[in-house]
Amino acid sequence: QVQLVESGGGLVQPGGSLRLSCAASGSIFSINAMGWYRQAPGKQRELVAAIPSGGSTKYADSVKGRFTISRDDVKNTVYLQMNSLKPEDTAVYFCNAAIKSLFNAYYNEYWGQGTQVTVSS
């Protein structure tokens, strides 16, 4: 089966940088859109950034100009480069991808387990 695993989370000071990665593995036939979501305590999960296959990237207004999403289709990996981090960026970050497996005729949505990002001095 298909699995998404995030890495790169941790504790960083305000103004610092962090890079998250999410690797998809398993019986993958193709991957369409990939993205990053985050959820802070007591808040709803929100879209941070998305990068469709062959399309334009999309960012939440709160991270625009500070975060950059990219993907490596050879490694089946999506990245989120986070610069100028603020305390309000603190959340659990989840990767998401629309993936067609070798055994299905349709795309399905997959989620990573989440990685904690804490921005504090």
N, C-alpha and C positions, 0 to 999 in steps of 0.2 A: 504494500500500500504506500501511499504518498505521505511524506512527513516534512514539516517545516520546522527548522530549529534556529532560534535566534541566539546571538552572542554579542558581546561588546558593551553590555550595560554595566553600570557601576556608579560610584560616587564621584562627583566633579564639582569644583568651585564655580561660582557665577562668573561668566565670561570665558569659561573654559570650553573645550571641545571634546567630542566623543563620536565614535563611529560605530554604528550598529550594522550587523550583517545577518542575513537570513538565508540559509541554504535549503533548497528543496531536494529531496532524495526519494528514491523508490521507482515504481513503474511509471515513469513520466513519458508521455508522448509529445506533449507540447504545453507551453505556458503562455497564457494571454497576459492580462494585467497583473501587476504586483503592486503592493502598497504597504504603508505603515500606518497603524492606528495607535492611539494611546488612551489610557484611562487613569485618571487621577481619583483618589479616594472621594467618594460621595458624588462623583460626576459621571456622566455618560461617556461611553467610548466615542471618540471622535477621529475622523480622518486627518492624518498629518500630511501625508504625501502619497501620490500614486503615480505610477509610470506604466502606461499601457504599451503593448507591443506595437511599435510603429506609430505611436501617438505622442501628443504633447504631455509633459508632466503637469501635475496639479499639486498645489500646496495650500494648506490652511493659511489664512491671513496672518495668524499669530506667529507663524514660523517662516514666512516668506522673506527671502533675503538672508536668512541665517542657516536654513537647512537645505541640503541637496540630496535628492534621491537618484540612484543610478542602478543599473543592473548588468550582470554578466551572464549572458545566455549560454555560454560554454560551461560555466560552473553552476548554472541554475541558481544564481544568488542575487539577492537584492540588497542594496546598501542604503544607509541613511547617515550622511555626514552632518553632524550637528555642531554648529559654531555659535559663539556668543551666547552660551546657554544661560537661561534665567531660572530662578527658583520655580516659576510657574510652569516650567517644562517638566518638572518632577511628575513622573507617572510610570505605569507599566506600559511598555511599548510592545505591540503585537504586529507581526508581519502577516500579510494576507496575500493569497495568490489564487487565480483562477487557473486550474490545471486539468488537462485532459490526460487520463491515464491510458495505459496500453490496453486496458480491458473495458473501457467505457467509450461510448460514442458521443459523450457530451462533456462539457467543462463543469467542474465542481469547485466550490470554494473551500479553501483550506486555511487553517489558522495555526500560527506558531503558539508555543506555550507561554510566551511573554518574557520580557526581560526588564528588570527594574532599572530606572534611571533616576538618580537623586541629585539635584543641584542645590548645594548648600555650602555655606562658609563655616 
